[in-house]
Each structure stands twice: as structure tokens, then as C-alpha cells.
Amino acid sequence: MTAGLGTEWAVWAVCGLNGLLFLALLALIPVLLNLRSALWVTERAMADWREAAERALAPTPAELLRLRDRLRENRHTLDRWQRRLQFWQGIRRVAVWLGRRL
């Protein structure tokens, strides 16, 4: 009888613990739902920040015009230096040609 009584109490104890675990899970459902909502809000906020950062970092039309003007100036300067180089290369060729002739 004592062994049967001990087994019976063990079964009741396991069932009671399972019931407590089930109640604990039920108690966690609102917490999990709140966590899901918090994650959704965080995801939305991050998306908003990303969009704001993309707009803030995008070049303005004035900046694009300024960059275009600088590119034109740099191209003009490069063309001028290329003409100077060609001129001095021509002078050098003439000097080499004269050196071979004399």
C-alpha cells in the first residue's frame, strides 16, 4: 500500500507541475505579444531612420550643380596641362632632331 500511495502522489505531483507550467505559459502569452509589438515598432522606427538618412545623405540639386562645375573646371585644367605637355614634348623633339643634325 505504501508503494502505491507514493506512486499516486508522484503522479499528482507531476500533473500539478505540468499544470503550473501550462499556467506559466498562459501568463507569458501577453508578454510575448507585447514583445512582438515592440519588435514591430522597432523595425518600423529603423525603417523610418533609414529613409530619413537616405534623404539626408542624397546630394541636393545645388550640390550636383557645384560638382558638375568643378568637373568642368578640372577637365579644362587637365586639357590646359595636356597642351603644355604636348608643347614641351614638341620642343624636346625639335631639340633632339637638331642635336642629331648638328
C-alpha positions as CSV (number, residue, x, y, z in Angstrom):
1,M,0.0,0.0,0.0
2,T,2.8,2.4,0.8
3,A,4.4,1.9,-2.6
4,G,1.0,2.6,-4.4
5,L,0.5,5.7,-2.2
6,G,3.9,7.0,-3.1
7,T,3.3,6.4,-6.8
8,E,-0.1,8.1,-6.6
9,W,1.5,11.2,-5.0
10,A,4.2,11.3,-7.7
11,V,1.6,11.2,-10.4
12,W,-0.3,14.0,-8.7
13,A,2.9,16.0,-8.3
14,V,3.9,15.6,-12.0
15,C,0.4,16.6,-13.1
16,G,0.4,19.6,-10.7
17,L,3.8,20.7,-12.1
18,N,2.5,20.3,-15.6
19,G,-0.5,22.4,-14.8
20,L,1.7,25.1,-13.2
21,L,3.9,25.1,-16.3
22,F,0.8,25.4,-18.5
23,L,-0.4,28.4,-16.4
24,A,3.0,30.0,-16.6
25,L,2.9,29.7,-20.4
26,L,-0.6,31.2,-20.4
27,A,0.8,34.1,-18.3
28,L,3.6,34.6,-20.8
29,I,1.3,35.0,-23.8
30,P,0.6,38.7,-23.2
31,V,4.3,39.3,-22.6
32,L,5.2,37.6,-25.9
33,L,2.5,39.6,-27.7
34,N,3.9,42.8,-26.2
35,L,7.4,41.8,-27.2
36,R,6.2,41.1,-30.8
37,S,4.6,44.6,-30.8
38,A,7.8,46.1,-29.5
39,L,9.8,44.4,-32.2
40,W,7.4,45.6,-34.9
41,V,7.7,49.2,-33.6
42,T,11.5,48.9,-33.5
43,E,11.5,47.6,-37.1
44,R,9.3,50.4,-38.2
45,A,11.5,53.0,-36.4
46,M,14.6,51.6,-38.0
47,A,13.0,51.8,-41.5
48,D,12.0,55.4,-40.8
49,W,15.5,56.3,-39.7
50,R,16.9,54.5,-42.8
51,E,14.6,56.5,-45.1
52,A,15.5,59.8,-43.3
53,A,19.2,59.0,-43.6
54,E,18.9,58.2,-47.3
55,R,17.1,61.5,-47.9
56,A,19.6,63.5,-45.7
57,L,22.6,62.0,-47.5
58,A,21.3,62.4,-51.0
59,P,23.0,65.2,-52.8
60,T,20.9,68.3,-53.4
61,P,20.5,69.8,-56.8
62,A,22.8,72.7,-55.8
63,E,25.5,70.2,-54.8
64,L,25.1,68.4,-58.0
65,L,25.5,71.6,-60.0
66,R,28.5,72.6,-58.0
67,L,30.1,69.1,-58.6
68,R,29.3,69.5,-62.3
69,D,31.0,72.9,-62.4
70,R,34.1,71.5,-60.6
71,L,34.3,68.7,-63.0
72,R,34.2,71.1,-65.9
73,E,37.0,73.2,-64.3
74,N,39.1,70.1,-63.7
75,R,38.6,69.0,-67.3
76,H,39.6,72.5,-68.5
77,T,42.7,72.4,-66.3
78,L,43.6,68.9,-67.5
79,D,43.2,70.0,-71.1
80,R,45.5,73.0,-70.5
81,W,48.2,70.9,-68.8
82,Q,48.0,68.3,-71.7
83,R,48.5,71.1,-74.2
84,R,51.5,72.4,-72.2
85,L,52.9,68.9,-72.1
86,Q,52.5,68.4,-75.8
87,F,54.2,71.8,-76.4
88,W,57.2,70.9,-74.3
89,Q,57.3,67.4,-75.9
90,G,57.4,69.2,-79.3
91,I,60.2,71.4,-78.1
92,R,62.1,68.4,-76.9
93,R,61.6,66.6,-80.3
94,V,62.9,69.6,-82.1
95,A,66.0,69.8,-79.8
96,V,66.7,66.1,-80.3
97,W,66.3,66.5,-84.1
98,L,68.6,69.5,-84.1
99,G,71.1,67.6,-82.0
100,R,71.2,64.7,-84.5
101,R,71.5,67.1,-87.4
102,L,74.5,69.1,-86.0
